[in-house]
């Protein structure tokens, strides 16, 4: 009789599965990725490696010595203790972050623009103290440009009324406003000494959100050839809230990581961050297998470093505000080992 | 990386797969990724060559502490037990990093411009 192994569900709950059950769930995760994202399945030796990682009863799992990758963070610190510069310091000094990121509590470019002088001053102070690359991050967050928060008609109200053309026009207008704001903040941060700019959770409001990010990135790259630009995606594929938007002749709606990466690299990013959603009703082993299968081809073909999003609810890490270390470490190791990632 | 508490996220990933930041050469490798878009293998080889160490050494804090101290690349402040007052840290160290890696560092160029004589 097989011994049960303690492992996790996608919501973080502890469950016990036999090695046979773990292997079955890994194979189901691979199959789910192949069916949904139209990608190649993992090889048998890669499935065997995942089974090895998830069949262990150890509290923690880690990559081999020498296989370590760089870690970047979409926002450092919780703003709970000390100042925001202190947050960056303890990420560098105590958590061994390879790069650090200053952020405003609202974490969107539109509100950051309104307090840009304060953000610049904080970045300037941070640059005196921090040795590691120190950047600024926020979300494109296209929804903030719609009424009642912004000047543009709300496509989430227009679409249920069947006003498709009006909803599309509103999104196109919001794209230009958001790209302007992102460029303004990026230029201001470059002026204050930032090493890079991060457009995080790009595509959260769909294809128009992703287009705003790409347009902003192209403008930032043209103006600042040496500034690092990182993009982190909101989800595994781009939602078609507009449906007809294109960048460089490519329709954005429905793009998966491989195609997202190509457009981001063309626009001018130096780091691409795919985000693969977690299914809370499936085991972590299922989610990790699915994540790796979806992202593998993107990693193999990428011309820029790939930092897989590995926060709660993405990249196989449980959707819980306190991700258990046993699950997070297995997700981390699995992705690095099989994808030969550039970072997380 | 992503959301979640510091222990579950930053520490778990850091111990499981992270290079180690200024504790090793992680920040230097990250800088080549960020500034030049180098993939990990290329960035590690580039930094190792510039430092005159092996790629394996880059993630080894025992090796890298001495290398960083000798070259003035910054390190942990650690209550004055690792970095002394004549060891560069922060912006001071970034002057040495820019020269070593042969990349422009924004804050270094900005500091140089700001402290230049004005008339």
Interface residues (C-beta under 8 A of the other chain):
Chain A: X60 X61 X62 X63 X65 X66 X67 X68 X69 X70 X71 X72 X73 X74 X78 X91 X92 X93 X95 X96 X97 X98 X99 X127 X128 X129 X130 X131 X132 X133 X134 X135 X190 X192 X193 X194 X195 X196 X226 X227 X228 X230 X269 X270 X271 X302 X303 X304 X305 X307 X309 X310 X311 X312 X313 X314 X315 X317 X320 X321 X322 X323 X324 X325 X328 X329 X332 X333 X336 X340 X341 X342 X343 X344
Chain B: X1 X2 X3 X4 X5 X6 X7 X8 X9 X10 X11 X12 X13 X14 X15 X16 X17 X18 X19 X20 X21 X22 X23 X24 X26 X27 X29 X30 X31 X33 X34 X35 X36 X37 X38 X39 X40 X43 X55 X56 X59 X73 X74 X76 X77 X78 X89 X90 X91 X93 X94 X97 X103 X104 X105 X106 X107 X110 X111
